[in-house]
Amino acid sequence: MNHSGCNFSSRLWVWAAVAWAASLQAGCGNFLVPKHRVSVDAICAAGVTPPAGQSFRLVARKSILAQGQVNAGVISACVGAALAHVGMFEAPAIAPPDMIIEVSCGQEAGSRIDPSSRETYLELSARPNSARAMERSREPEIWNVRVAVQGLVGRIETALPLLSAVASSYVAMDTRFSIMIEVPQNNASITAVREAAMKTLDAKAAGTSTGPGTPAAAK
């Protein structure tokens, strides 16, 4: 997926996540620490172990490319940073990965009268790659995580550090049904993902590579 010339604007969207995060408050607990309310729905095949130490390659679902809702560079940087935070690593461009992870994200329309009903989501679907393919796998899905937040006003990219951090913490887990969690705005994982993503985007703008590349399109 080509995103040449978009690195500067991509970095701005990640920075915008900081300002957006400050505007979200939820729950009746400690009002001094704003919280994000995030829905999580995770499934996992029986016997699958946590993927720490395994390599991955991100593949964008075709619907993302068709809709053009979100910057592919920001998706890659945030999701890649989040997966690295839980011990995974992106496979080198010339090497097949241990698993292929299909990425889908976007915004599902809610009521035009009530913007708070609009849902912004991120979904990760993993398949093993025992055939050692480069960018796709026909093997059965082994885990899937879908996370979402409501009430986002503006670009989807601003929610990606949060959604990526939460999704990565539920890989290879089974919640059995959709659950709602509260994540403090100052959560260390969100900060780590945001900072790592900005470093990756900066490196790409400078013509070097220190992090995940842009996800290819799903075949």
N, C-alpha and C positions, 0 to 999 in steps of 0.2 A: 504494500500500500504506500503510495508516494505522498509524502507530506513536505516536500522541499519548500523552503521559504516560510514554513509555519512555526519554526522553533521559537522565535521571539514571542509571537502571540500565544504559543502553547505555554510558555513559562508564565506569561501574564495570567492565564487562566488558573494555573496552580497557585500563584500568589493570591488570586481573588478568593481562593478557598479560605484563606485566613480571615478575610473580611466577612465572608458569608457565614463562617462558623460562629462568629461573634453574635450573629443575629438570631441564632437558633437557641431556644430555651424550652425545656420540657420537664414535666413531672412536678411533684410538690415536695421534693426533698431539699437539698441544700441549694438555695437560690444564688449563693455566691459562686457556684460552679455550674455554668450552663451545660445542658446535656442535649445530645442528639438522640432522637428516638428512631431506631433502625429495625426494620423487620428482617428476619433471617429465616430462610428455608433451605436446609441442607440435607442431602441424601448421600448415602455411600453404600457401595456393594459390600457384601459380607466378606470378611477376611482381608480387606484392604488396610494397609498400615499407613501411618502418617508419611507424607512424601519428602520429609527433610532429607537432604543429600541427593535428591534426584534432579535431573535437568528437565527443562521444559521449553516449549516453543509456543508462543501466542499466535492464534489464528483468529482473525475477526470474522464474525458471522456476516454473511452476505447482506443481511438486512441493514446492518450498520452502514455499510458502504452505500447502499441505495438511498437511505434516508439522509445521510450527511448531517446527522444531528450533532455529532461530537468529533473533536479533533483526535485523529488516530494516534498522533504522537503523545498526547497526554494520557490516553488509555494505556498505551504500552509502558510509558514511564511509571505511572502510578501502580498498575497491576504488577509489573515486573519488580518494582521496589518492594511491594507488599509481600510477594512470594519469596523474595530474597530475605525478607525480615523473618520468615518462618523456616529458613534453612534451605530453600531451593535455589537453583541457579539457571540462568538462561544458557541453553546449549550454544556453542560457537556456530557461526553461520555455515561452516563446512562439515559439521557433525550432526548426525541424527539425535534428537532428544529422547529421553526416557519416556516422556509423555507429551501429547499434544493437548493444549488447553484452548478451547474455543471460547471467545469472549463476546458477550453481547451486552450492550448498555443503551440506555435511551430514556425517553420520558413518555409515560403513558398519560394521555389527556384525561384530565378530570373536569370538574365543573368549571365553566367559564366564569361563573359568578363567584365561586369559592376556589381561589388559587391554591389553598392549603390542601385540597384533595388531589392535586397533581402529584404523581409518583415518579421519582427518578430512581432507576434501578441499575444494577450491575449483576451479570450472571456469568459464572465460570463453569465450564463443563470439561472434565478431563477424561482422556482416553489413553490407555497404555500404547506403547509404540514398539512392540516386540518385533515387528517387521522392519524396523529401523528406517522408516520413511523420513523424508526431510520436513514436510509441511502438512501432512494429513494422516489420519489413521482411521481404518474401518473397523477397529475393534470396539467392543461394547463400552459404553460409558461406565467409569468406575466411581466417580463422585461428581456432584453438582452442587453449587452454592448460588443462591439468588438472594441478594440483599437490596433493600430499598429504603428510601427516605421520602417523606411527603413535605410539600410546602416550599420546594425550591423555586425561587423566582430568578430567572436569568439563565445563564449558560450551564449546561450539564457538567462541564469540566470542574466547576467549583466544588462539586460533591465527590469527585473521584478519590481524593486522598482518604476521606472518611470511608467510602464504600469499599475501596480496595483493602484498607486495613482490616475492616470487619470481615470481609469475605475470606481473606487469607487465614484468619483465626478459626474458620470453620471448615477448612478443606479436610476431606476424608473423615467428616463427622456426619452423624445423622440426628437431626433435631426431631424427627418423626412427624412434626407438623410445623407450620410457620409460627415463629415466636417473635416477641417484641423485646428488644433490649435497649437500655439507656447507656450511652457512651459519653463520658465527660469530654467536654471540649478540649481540655488540656491532656487528653490521653496520649501517652508517650508513643504509641504505635502510629497514630495519625501524624504526629510531628515528624517521626522518622521517615514515614512514607513520603510526606510532602517534601522534606529536605532532600531525600535521595532522588526523587523525581526531578526536582529542579536542577540538581547536579547533572543528571542524565541529559536533560534538555539543553543545559548550557554546553555540555560536552559536544552534543550533536551540532549545536549552532557554531561551535568552533571547529567542526570538521573531524572530531575524534569520537571514539566510542568507548564508554565506560559502563554502559548498562544495557538494558533490553532494547532490541531493535523494534521497529514498527511491526505490528502483527500483520502477517500475510492474510489474504482473503481465503476463507474456507472454500474448498473445492466442492 
